[in-house]
């Protein structure tokens, strides 16, 4: 199922519900049928998401090249997309909303 985040400050951001639930959870919200991140909550939400991205990048750097180490049939060490790659559209939306003093809503 797709979740569409809307904000008057930028284009809509759509993502699968499992990623949406994860990102909304990081910023301290719950993904219900409808929800909002108010402009007053944006600074804290941005800080939390940036911290999670930084942590994920550090974790991935420590394991770089060792993703399938020792597993038969995995000569090519391809690492799946990290949180940074998946979260940046949402992070950009949070930043744009903060700049315009706007809320982000979903489920409307």
C-alpha positions as CSV (number, residue, x, y, z in Angstrom):
1,X,0.0,0.0,0.0
2,X,1.3,3.5,-0.8
3,X,1.2,6.3,1.6
4,X,1.2,9.9,0.3
5,X,2.7,12.7,2.4
6,X,1.4,16.1,1.5
7,X,2.7,19.6,2.3
8,X,2.0,23.0,0.7
9,X,5.7,23.7,0.7
10,X,6.8,21.0,-1.8
11,X,5.6,18.2,-4.0
12,X,3.9,15.1,-2.5
13,X,6.1,12.2,-1.4
14,X,4.8,8.7,-1.9
15,X,6.3,5.5,-0.4
16,X,5.3,2.0,0.6
17,X,3.6,1.7,3.9
18,X,6.4,-0.3,5.6
19,X,9.0,2.4,4.8
20,X,6.5,5.1,5.8
21,X,5.9,3.4,9.1
22,X,9.6,3.1,9.8
23,X,10.3,6.8,8.9
24,X,7.3,8.2,10.8
25,X,8.4,6.0,13.8
26,X,11.9,7.5,13.7
27,X,10.5,11.0,14.0
28,X,8.3,10.0,16.9
29,X,4.9,9.5,15.2
30,X,2.6,6.6,14.5
31,X,1.4,5.9,11.0
32,X,-2.4,5.8,11.3
33,X,-4.9,6.2,8.6
34,X,-4.4,9.9,8.9
35,X,-1.8,12.0,10.6
36,X,0.1,15.2,10.8
37,X,3.6,16.4,11.6
38,X,3.0,20.0,12.7
39,X,5.4,22.8,11.9
40,X,6.2,23.0,15.6
41,X,7.4,19.3,15.5
42,X,9.6,19.7,12.4
43,X,12.9,20.7,14.0
44,X,12.8,17.7,16.4
45,X,11.7,15.4,13.5
46,X,14.6,16.5,11.3
47,X,17.1,16.1,14.1
48,X,15.9,12.5,14.8
49,X,15.9,11.5,11.1
50,X,19.3,13.0,10.5
51,X,20.7,11.1,13.5
52,X,19.1,7.8,12.3
53,X,20.7,8.4,8.8
54,X,24.1,9.1,10.3
55,X,23.9,6.0,12.5
56,X,22.9,3.8,9.5
57,X,25.8,5.2,7.4
58,X,28.2,4.4,10.2
59,X,26.8,0.9,10.6
60,X,27.0,0.3,6.8
61,X,30.6,1.6,6.7
62,X,31.7,-0.8,9.3
63,X,30.2,-3.7,7.3
64,X,31.2,-2.4,3.9
65,X,32.3,-5.3,1.8
66,X,31.2,-7.9,4.4
67,X,27.5,-8.1,3.6
68,X,27.6,-11.7,2.3
69,X,31.1,-12.6,3.5
70,X,31.5,-16.3,3.7
71,X,28.2,-17.1,2.0
72,X,28.4,-19.5,-0.9
73,X,27.3,-18.0,-4.3
74,X,27.7,-14.4,-3.2
75,X,30.9,-13.4,-4.8
76,X,29.5,-9.9,-5.6
77,X,29.1,-8.0,-2.4
78,X,26.0,-5.9,-3.2
79,X,24.6,-4.0,-0.3
80,X,20.9,-3.0,-0.4
81,X,19.9,0.7,-0.3
82,X,20.5,2.3,3.0
83,X,18.3,4.4,5.1
84,X,19.8,7.6,3.7
85,X,18.8,6.7,0.1
86,X,15.3,5.8,1.2
87,X,14.8,8.6,3.6
88,X,16.1,11.6,1.7
89,X,12.8,12.5,-0.1
90,X,11.0,12.5,3.2
91,X,13.9,14.5,4.9
92,X,13.8,17.0,2.1
93,X,10.0,17.4,2.6
94,X,10.6,18.0,6.4
95,X,13.2,20.7,5.6
96,X,11.0,22.4,3.0
97,X,8.0,22.3,5.4
98,X,10.1,23.8,8.1
99,X,11.4,26.6,5.8
100,X,7.8,27.5,4.9
101,X,6.4,26.9,8.4
102,X,4.0,24.3,7.0
103,X,2.5,21.0,8.3
104,X,2.9,17.6,6.7
105,X,-0.2,15.5,6.5
106,X,-1.1,12.0,5.2
107,X,-4.3,10.0,4.8
108,X,-6.5,12.9,3.6
